Amino acid sequence: MILTVTLNTALDITHTVPALTPHASHRVTDVAERPGGKGLNVARVLAALGHETVVTGFAGGPTGEVLRSLLAPLPVRDALVPTTGTTRRTLAVVDTATGDTTQFNEPGPVVTPTEWAALLTTYQELLAGARAVALCGSLPPGIHVGAYADLVRRARAAGVPVLLDTSGEPLRRGIAARPDVVKPNADELAALTGSREPLRATRDARRRGAHAVVASLGPDGLLAVTPDGSWRAVPPARVKGNPTGAGDSAVAGLLSALVEGAPWPERLGRAAALATATVLAPAAGEFDPERYGELLERVTVTEQAAAA
């Protein structure tokens, strides 16, 4: 099975409006609710691809109960740890006139030392049956900034490949623990390395400790620097839609291909196709299977020149 860890889970709510106008009232034409947070999005996509998946992290309060009720019908095993605090909500407002999305993210609940200890126990037990693990998203209040570095080291000690997808100081500390893959977006990569040039920044990030770095470049696709070489995967055309969860779908593509033993170009092509198909889906963290199949045949993967 593949394990995903979401320390700051969320109830994702998507509102669709004909046009988003500041300082105005809006009539919402569609509302969707999904169990969210980056690792839960990853798990849903992995399950849709046919992989056995387990989710852990924290959930609590009335919002946490709704999240778990929405998770229950899905082919994903729930190993979330209860908290006394209330799980946060995120609100995405999709403007159908422009195709743009505006996102509002609430803070997460404060996690107590006892709750963190319970999470570590659950995580250690789940690692015993995992083929790969994804550590995803922000840290809720109460969790120390080196938490992901701790979880990376525990996965490595158990011999389980680990992918890290976070930002800021948790990324900086986590990458030093030598995860197998890190997947920053362009802004996260620039904040980590100080460079906006994608290939230079990705190589710099890898020198900081990661075995491989896959950078999400939005509509410009994915760039990977690995021990086996460097590649760029580009979708066939720019698309408009809801980008929420596109990076999470890319993580699912990378992990699914990793456990299947696929080479890096195939991993990148799958990840880029899934990310683009997610932008085209109406709700956060979903993907359009038909478009995914079409895109998979049309993503261009090219090898990048070796470092000088």
C-alpha positions in Angstrom: 0.0 0.0 0.0 0.9 3.7 -0.3 0.7 5.9 2.8 -0.1 9.6 2.7 0.4 11.9 5.6 -1.6 15.1 6.0 -0.9 16.8 9.2 -3.2 19.7 8.4 -6.3 18.1 6.8 -9.1 20.3 5.6 -12.7 20.2 4.4 -12.4 21.5 0.9 -15.4 23.6 -0.2 -15.7 24.7 -3.9 -18.2 27.5 -4.9 -18.8 28.2 -8.5 -20.0 31.6 -9.5 -20.7 33.2 -13.0 -18.3 36.0 -12.2 -16.3 37.0 -9.1 -16.7 40.8 -8.5 -15.0 42.5 -5.4 -17.4 44.2 -3.0 -20.5 42.5 -4.5 -22.9 39.7 -3.5 -22.8 36.5 -5.5 -25.2 33.8 -6.4 -23.4 30.5 -6.2 -24.4 28.1 -9.0 -22.7 25.0 -7.6 -21.2 23.8 -4.3 -19.0 20.8 -3.8 -17.4 19.4 -0.6 -14.5 17.0 -0.5 -12.2 15.7 2.2 -9.0 17.7 1.6 -5.5 18.6 2.5 -2.7 17.7 0.1 -2.2 14.1 1.2 -5.9 13.3 1.1 -6.1 14.7 -2.4 -3.1 12.5 -3.3 -4.8 9.4 -1.8 -8.0 9.9 -3.7 -6.1 10.1 -7.0 -4.0 7.0 -6.1 -7.2 5.1 -5.3 -8.7 6.1 -8.6 -5.5 4.8 -10.3 -6.1 1.4 -8.6 -3.6 1.6 -5.7 -4.3 0.5 -2.2 -4.0 3.7 -0.1 -4.0 4.6 3.6 -4.3 8.2 5.0 -3.1 9.4 8.3 -2.8 12.8 9.9 -5.2 14.7 12.2 -9.0 15.3 12.2 -11.2 16.8 14.9 -14.3 18.6 15.8 -17.5 18.9 13.7 -15.6 19.7 10.5 -13.4 16.7 11.1 -16.5 14.5 11.5 -17.8 15.8 8.1 -14.4 15.1 6.5 -14.3 11.5 7.8 -17.9 10.9 6.7 -17.0 12.0 3.2 -13.9 9.9 3.2 -15.7 6.7 4.4 -17.3 5.8 1.0 -14.0 6.2 -0.8 -11.6 3.2 -1.4 -9.1 4.7 1.0 -8.3 3.4 4.5 -8.8 6.1 7.2 -6.1 6.0 9.9 -6.5 9.7 10.9 -5.6 10.5 14.5 -8.3 12.4 16.5 -7.7 15.9 17.8 -9.5 18.1 20.3 -9.3 21.0 18.0 -11.5 21.5 14.9 -10.3 20.6 11.4 -9.9 23.7 9.2 -11.9 24.5 6.0 -10.7 25.8 2.7 -12.9 27.7 0.3 -12.2 27.8 -3.5 -14.3 30.2 -5.5 -14.3 29.4 -9.2 -15.1 32.2 -11.6 -16.6 30.6 -14.7 -16.3 33.8 -16.8 -12.5 33.9 -16.5 -11.7 30.3 -15.4 -9.8 31.7 -12.4 -10.0 30.4 -8.9 -9.7 32.4 -5.6 -8.6 30.4 -2.5 -9.3 31.0 1.2 -7.5 28.8 3.7 -8.3 28.7 7.4 -5.7 28.0 10.0 -5.6 24.5 11.4 -6.2 23.3 15.0 -3.5 23.4 17.7 -2.1 19.9 18.0 -1.1 18.8 21.5 2.1 16.9 22.4 0.0 13.9 23.3 -1.8 14.0 19.9 1.6 14.3 18.1 2.9 11.2 20.0 -0.2 9.3 18.9 0.5 10.3 15.3 4.1 9.1 15.5 2.9 5.7 16.9 0.3 5.3 14.1 2.9 6.4 11.5 5.5 3.9 12.7 3.0 1.1 12.6 1.8 2.0 9.1 5.3 2.2 7.7 5.7 -1.6 8.2 3.2 -2.2 5.4 4.0 0.7 3.1 5.6 0.6 -0.3 6.0 4.4 -0.4 5.0 7.4 1.7 4.0 11.0 0.9 4.4 13.7 3.5 2.2 16.6 2.3 1.1 20.1 3.2 1.5 22.7 5.9 2.1 22.1 9.6 -0.8 22.9 12.0 -0.1 25.0 15.1 1.6 23.1 17.9 3.8 20.9 15.5 7.5 21.7 15.6 9.1 23.0 12.4 11.3 19.9 12.1 8.4 17.5 12.1 8.7 16.4 8.5 12.5 15.9 8.9 11.6 13.5 11.7 9.1 11.7 9.6 11.5 11.5 6.6 14.2 9.9 8.8 11.7 7.3 10.2 10.6 6.3 6.7 14.3 6.0 5.6 15.1 3.9 8.6 12.2 1.6 7.7 13.4 1.4 4.1 10.3 3.0 2.6 10.7 5.6 -0.2 9.5 9.0 0.9 8.3 12.0 -1.0 8.1 15.4 0.7 5.7 18.1 -0.5 5.7 21.1 1.7 7.1 24.7 1.8 9.1 27.2 3.8 11.2 26.1 6.8 9.6 22.7 7.1 10.8 22.1 3.5 14.3 23.5 4.3 14.7 21.2 7.3 12.9 18.2 5.6 15.1 18.2 2.6 18.2 18.0 4.8 16.9 14.7 6.1 17.4 13.3 2.5 14.0 12.3 1.3 13.9 10.3 -1.9 11.8 13.0 -3.8 10.8 16.6 -3.0 8.1 18.3 -5.1 8.2 22.1 -4.7 6.3 24.5 -6.9 8.1 27.4 -8.6 7.5 29.8 -5.7 8.5 27.3 -3.0 11.6 26.4 -5.1 12.6 30.1 -5.4 12.1 30.6 -1.6 14.3 27.6 -0.9 17.2 28.4 -3.3 16.9 32.2 -4.1 16.8 31.4 -7.8 13.9 31.8 -10.3 15.7 29.9 -13.1 14.0 26.5 -13.0 16.9 24.2 -13.9 19.5 26.0 -11.7 17.1 26.1 -8.8 16.1 22.5 -9.1 19.7 21.4 -9.2 20.5 23.6 -6.2 17.5 22.0 -4.2 18.9 18.6 -5.0 22.3 19.5 -3.6 20.6 20.4 -0.3 19.9 16.7 0.4 17.0 15.3 -1.7 17.7 12.2 -3.8 15.6 13.7 -6.6 13.7 17.0 -7.1 10.6 17.4 -9.2 9.5 21.1 -9.6 5.9 22.0 -10.5 6.0 24.9 -13.0 2.3 25.4 -13.4 1.2 25.5 -17.1 4.9 25.0 -18.1 4.8 21.4 -16.7 7.3 19.6 -14.5 11.1 19.6 -14.3 12.9 16.7 -12.6 16.6 16.5 -11.6 17.4 12.9 -10.5 20.4 10.6 -10.2 19.5 9.2 -13.6 19.3 12.5 -15.4 17.1 15.5 -15.9 13.8 15.8 -17.8 11.1 18.3 -18.5 7.4 17.2 -19.0 5.1 19.7 -20.8 1.4 19.2 -21.4 0.2 19.7 -25.0 -1.6 23.0 -24.3 -2.3 25.5 -21.6 -5.7 25.0 -20.0 -8.0 27.1 -17.8 -9.8 25.7 -14.8 -9.5 25.1 -11.1 -5.8 24.4 -10.3 -6.5 23.3 -6.7 -5.1 19.9 -6.2 -3.2 19.8 -9.5 0.2 19.5 -7.7 -1.3 16.7 -5.5 -2.3 14.8 -8.6 1.2 15.1 -9.8 2.5 13.6 -6.5 0.0 10.7 -7.0 1.4 10.2 -10.5 5.0 10.2 -9.3 4.2 7.7 -6.4 2.1 5.4 -8.5 4.8 5.1 -11.2 7.5 4.7 -8.5 5.9 1.7 -6.9 5.3 0.2 -10.4 9.0 0.6 -11.2 8.5 3.0 -14.1 11.5 5.0 -15.4 11.7 8.7 -14.7 10.3 9.9 -18.1 7.2 7.8 -17.6 6.8 9.1 -14.0 6.9 12.7 -15.2 4.6 12.1 -18.1 2.0 10.5 -15.9 2.3 13.3 -13.3 2.0 16.1 -15.9 -1.1 14.4 -17.5 -2.8 14.0 -14.1 -2.1 17.5 -13.0 -3.6 18.9 -16.2 -6.6 16.7 -16.0 -7.1 17.9 -12.4 -7.2 21.6 -13.6 -10.0 20.6 -16.0 -12.1 18.9 -13.3 -14.8 21.0 -11.6 -14.0 20.2 -8.0 -10.8 20.5 -6.0 -8.6 17.4 -5.9 -10.5 15.4 -8.6 -9.3 14.6 -12.1 -11.1 13.9 -15.4 -10.2 10.3 -16.3 -11.1 10.6 -20.0 -9.0 13.8 -20.4 -6.2 12.1 -18.4 -6.1 9.2 -20.9 -5.9 11.7 -23.8 -3.3 13.9 -22.2 -1.1 10.9 -21.3 -0.6 10.2 -25.0 0.3 13.9 -25.8 2.6 15.0 -22.9 6.1 15.8 -24.2 9.0 14.6 -22.1 12.4 15.8 -23.1 15.8 15.2 -21.5 17.7 18.3 -20.2 21.3 19.0 -20.8 23.7 17.8 -18.1 25.1 20.3 -15.6 28.2 22.1 -16.7 
